[in-house]
Amino acid sequence: MSELITLVVILVIVALVASFADYDSTDDAVNKERSGLSLFIDYGTGLHYIKAGGWFNGTLMPRLDANGKHIREGDL
């Protein structure tokens, strides 16, 4: 039972810390809503990808520059 209480306390602390995280330019800081976008970099190729939506059912798409070229680490 004490393990369950410890787990609940840890989850509450993590939720509180996450709720005070800074908003970035893709978020709606006024209404306190997150955009749901995450940046992933393939460190083997250096290519950038943007994840939209949830962790398990989201969409992964290439991050493109203004010319439609896939952004590679070091191009920015």
C-alpha positions as CSV (number, residue, x, y, z in Angstrom):
1,M,0.0,0.0,0.0
2,S,2.8,2.4,0.8
3,E,4.2,1.8,-2.7
4,L,0.9,3.0,-4.2
5,I,0.9,6.1,-2.1
6,T,4.5,6.9,-3.1
7,L,3.6,6.4,-6.7
8,V,0.6,8.7,-6.5
9,V,2.7,11.4,-4.7
10,I,5.4,11.2,-7.4
11,L,2.8,11.5,-10.2
12,V,1.2,14.5,-8.5
13,I,4.6,16.2,-8.2
14,V,5.5,15.5,-11.9
15,A,2.1,16.9,-13.0
16,L,2.6,20.0,-10.9
17,V,6.1,20.6,-12.3
18,A,4.9,20.0,-15.9
19,S,2.0,22.5,-15.4
20,F,4.5,25.3,-14.6
21,A,6.7,24.7,-17.7
22,D,7.3,27.6,-20.0
23,Y,5.3,27.9,-23.1
24,D,7.0,28.2,-26.5
25,S,6.1,30.1,-29.6
26,T,3.8,27.3,-30.9
27,D,1.7,27.3,-27.7
28,D,-1.2,29.5,-26.8
29,A,0.1,31.1,-23.5
30,V,-2.9,33.3,-23.1
31,N,-5.4,30.4,-22.9
32,K,-2.7,28.0,-21.4
33,E,-3.0,25.5,-24.2
34,R,-0.1,23.5,-25.6
35,S,0.3,23.0,-29.3
36,G,1.2,19.4,-29.0
37,L,4.3,19.7,-31.3
38,S,7.6,18.1,-30.5
39,L,10.9,18.2,-32.4
40,F,12.8,15.0,-33.0
41,I,16.3,14.7,-34.6
42,D,17.6,11.5,-36.1
43,Y,21.1,11.6,-34.8
44,G,22.2,9.1,-37.4
45,T,21.2,11.3,-40.4
46,G,20.8,14.7,-38.6
47,L,17.3,15.0,-40.2
48,H,14.6,16.9,-38.2
49,Y,11.1,15.6,-37.8
50,I,8.0,17.2,-36.1
51,K,5.6,15.1,-34.1
52,A,2.0,16.3,-33.9
53,G,-0.5,14.7,-31.6
54,G,-0.1,12.1,-28.9
55,W,2.9,9.9,-28.3
56,F,1.2,6.8,-29.5
57,N,-1.2,8.0,-32.1
58,G,0.5,11.2,-33.4
59,T,1.9,12.0,-36.8
60,L,5.6,12.3,-37.6
61,M,6.5,14.6,-40.5
62,P,9.7,16.0,-41.9
63,R,10.6,19.5,-40.8
64,L,11.0,21.6,-44.0
65,D,12.7,24.9,-44.7
66,A,11.1,27.7,-46.8
67,N,12.2,26.0,-50.0
68,G,10.6,22.6,-49.0
69,K,14.0,21.0,-48.3
70,H,14.2,18.6,-45.3
71,I,16.1,20.4,-42.5
72,R,19.3,18.6,-41.4
73,E,21.2,19.4,-38.2
74,G,23.7,22.1,-39.0
75,D,21.6,23.7,-41.7
76,L,20.0,26.2,-39.3
